[in-house]
Amino acid sequence: MADEMTMDKAGLLAAEEAGFNHLFATFSKLTPAQATAPAMEGGWSVKDNTAHLAAWLDYVTALITDDGRSIIPEDEDEDAANLRIYHENKDRSLNEVVAGLLAARNHWRTVVASLPDAALTDPAYYPWRNGRPLLTRLLGNSSEHYAEHLGYLQPYFEQIAAGEEDEPLPTRAELLQRDAAEFDELERLLAQLTPAQMTAPAMNLGWSVKDNLAHLTYWQRHLITMVEQDGHRLIPEGEEHDVSNARIYVENKDRSLADIQADLRQTHDHYRRLVALLPDVAFTNPRYFGWHKPNWSGLWLFVGNGYEHYAEHMGFLRDYLTRLGID
């Protein structure tokens, strides 16, 4: 509680941003079938959890904008409210539920951004809070709520991950086809942004679009270097993933947008040439790359540093476009 009470509005918004980006990045890795399967406790799906999170964001936002009037009946306990929310949303489409979460989250952030810091920490600011600061409620219905539900979903995600090795490998042609489609979609999304929007620190972790492009490029170049130089690493052996990403950010943050975009495209072209030229055995023999994990097809290296990585960061990008009011 002491740490919460020292948090200002900027800290609250940053915590929500980090929590939401983690949530959305995790959700974006699921197929529609995985996201709608009733595979969790109570027969809930990931989609049902998404609708639940949106409903409680709407709840706390409405409390602020309507002077403490609750959209959840006062005589309804939390379990009953959650069950009602589930039934109200279970037949909605996945796209509709995801759009609802993005809209609820954007409204929450807009309202919170308009509040003075005193509204968050002064227990007397809102009489309907009965002497409790609003900050605890805002955290509980945003970043803390995201983390809570990621915890519930973790066993399901682990179950999916455990079954990945049984998934059929894409062929080289399928890999190149999917890569082209995802990269073209990335370019389409980028074309909707101005240079100022692409360099504003308004995305995941306070990064800009430009920072995300530098990140994608660096990891793809890391793979290319390992393949072409027999395991030579741009990422030091044993360096934690978050540390690597922070270092990549610092090394690239002052480069120009034009330089970053040119590097992205050149590296992507290099990646595609490499995929096209490698022998078939490089993709089918788990031991072809001696520096790679045993029993893992080398093809997964190209998937994880290609179209899957684009898809992950396009999730962040689509959220940013939604907040900008761009379809």
DASUL-V366367 format. One record per pair of residues at least 6 apart in sequence whose ideal C-beta (glycine too) atoms are under 6 Angstrom apart, sorted by the first residue. I is the first residue (numbers start at 1). J is the second residue. Records with the same first field share a line. If there is no record, write none. Layout:
BEGIN
I=J  J
END
This chain:
BEGIN
4=135
8=117
9=117
15=143
16=142  143
19=143  146
21=204
23=146
24=315
25=312  315
28=315
32=94
35=46  47  94
36=45  47  94
37=45
38=45
39=156
40=156
47=94  97
48=86
49=149
50=97  101
51=89  97
52=85
54=100  101  104
55=85
56=141
57=104  105  108  141
58=104
59=71  72
60=137  141
61=107  108  111
62=71
64=111
68=128
72=81
102=322
106=323
118=125
119=125  134
120=134  135
121=133  135
123=131  132  133
126=134
169=297  299
178=307
179=306  307
182=307  310
183=268
186=310  314
189=317
192=326
195=257
198=209  210  257
199=208  210  257
200=208
201=208
203=316  320
204=316
210=257  260
211=249
212=313
213=260  264
214=252  260
215=248
216=309  313
217=263  264  267
218=248
219=305
220=267  271  305
221=267
222=234  235
223=301  305
224=270  274
225=232  234
231=291
235=244
275=302
281=288
282=288  298
283=298  299
286=295  296  297
288=298
289=298
292=298
END
